[in-house]
Amino acid sequence: MDNRIVLITGANSGIGKAAALQFAEAGLTVLMACRNKKSGQQALTEIQQQSGNTRVELFEVDMSSQRSIRECCKELKKRYDKLDILIHNAAYFNHGEGHRLSEDRIEFTFATNTVGPFYMTTLLKELLSRSPDARILHASSTIIKHFFDPKRTIQWDHVTGPYKGEKPYSVYQHYCDSKMALVTLTFLLAEQLKADNISVNALQINGARMSKETLRKFKPAWRVAAIIQNLYFPPPEKMADCYFTICTANEFKGLTGKLFNHQNKVIEPAPANPSKIEEIKQLTTSKFHPRYAAERKNQEEVLKRCKELIFGANMINNDERE
Ligand SMILES: NC(=O)c1ccc[n+]([C@@H]2O[C@H](COP(=O)([O-])OP(=O)(O)OC[C@H]3O[C@@H](n4cnc5c(N)ncnc54)[C@H](OP(=O)(O)O)[C@@H]3O)[C@@H](O)[C@H]2O)c1
């Protein structure tokens, strides 16, 4: 038996579910934080049966809702007095739907993929700091390569309130912004949480076969594209292996503030003035990430915006709201 405790968001399907099974098979206590109680319960039963590990538990959370995150973390703190691994896997990619706001009036993708994970980390910091080797992992995506375009920035005007853009709302752009913000936060949080002995890293996911349930959420045109794409993607277990290795292997102990690729290799910031060959490598390999995430002013901007969206503009030094 392993006395480590891992919390995985969105553990009822895809990579999150495959990872929950892998951690359960390795004997850790697995906390599955899911939005859908029914499919969460189904996944939990399957995982317990396949792994033979009964220390697998379901917590309800909607990562787009700050109220739900607060309630989930309150429940977690009542039941556990430490947390060793926190994997922010859940994400929203609104499969052809139009612009939506969360109940906190934040663009839905950004609320779920960036603000939610940041808030949950803030609320669970104390539990994590009680682990001798706490590790947080953010699930990012190769979509952030769009930020190799030096003109590309996060579109803050579109993160709150009704959509005011001149061009039609693009899910692609908002998903990309949310995943870039998450990587940018990874680097700053890694520094800030070092004193608490908590490491923070991100994984750049380059593709994983999507489940039937996930494909069903797509609007028809997107579904066809995703089914074709699925033919070329590896099974979710492949990425789940990366989650497991980065969060448990000794060689990753103490390593923090890194973005890893699908081979668990560190991705370096792109050179300031790339040669033509380096520009090609940026797009065709996973050796470099856009400099945007490494720049201090962008890191501070993402942190400030997230805090404002949670605690309000006048309360950005307030770390925790119960
Ligand atoms: N698959 C890929 O090719 C790929 C590529 C790049 C990055 N990624 C990243 O990999 C991670 C896992 O994706 P996946 O491929 O395994 O997709 P998936 O099977 O669709 O899993 C996504 C999970 O997130 C959950 N989720 C969505 N919105 C939520 C919310 N508001 N609150 C709580 N949970 C929520 C979903 O729950 P429900 O079942 O309730 O919807 C589901 O469990 C994501 O971060 C994704 O962005 C995937």
The ligand as an ORCA input file, in Angstrom:
! r2SCAN-3c Opt
* xyz 0 1
  N      -7.453     14.440    -26.323
  C      -6.578     15.268    -26.901
  O      -6.209     15.089    -28.081
  C      -5.994     16.412    -26.134
  C      -5.070     17.260    -26.779
  C      -4.521     18.318    -26.066
  C      -4.871     18.527    -24.734
  N      -5.775     17.690    -24.151
  C      -6.106     17.947    -22.737
  O      -6.108     16.725    -22.003
  C      -7.017     16.810    -20.903
  C      -7.933     15.596    -20.905
  O      -8.675     15.583    -22.114
  P      -9.342     14.250    -22.697
  O      -8.853     14.092    -24.091
  O      -9.166     13.130    -21.763
  O     -10.864     14.726    -22.800
  P     -12.212     14.189    -22.138
  O     -12.274     12.698    -22.197
  O     -13.305     14.964    -22.805
  O     -12.060     14.607    -20.623
  C     -12.283     15.893    -20.178
  C     -12.764     15.784    -18.753
  O     -12.940     17.108    -18.237
  C     -14.189     17.132    -17.600
  N     -14.757     18.473    -17.529
  C     -15.075     19.319    -18.525
  N     -15.610     20.437    -18.037
  C     -15.636     20.290    -16.679
  C     -16.077     21.090    -15.610
  N     -16.633     22.289    -15.811
  N     -15.932     20.627    -14.349
  C     -15.404     19.398    -14.119
  N     -14.973     18.589    -15.086
  C     -15.094     19.028    -16.360
  C     -15.085     16.230    -18.419
  O     -16.220     15.894    -17.659
  P     -17.656     15.557    -18.332
  O     -17.589     14.109    -18.710
  O     -18.630     15.874    -17.245
  O     -17.789     16.454    -19.531
  C     -14.132     15.077    -18.658
  O     -14.101     14.233    -17.544
  C      -7.745     18.144    -21.077
  O      -7.131     19.108    -20.254
  C      -7.524     18.500    -22.542
  O      -7.583     19.887    -22.778
  C      -6.342     16.639    -24.807
*
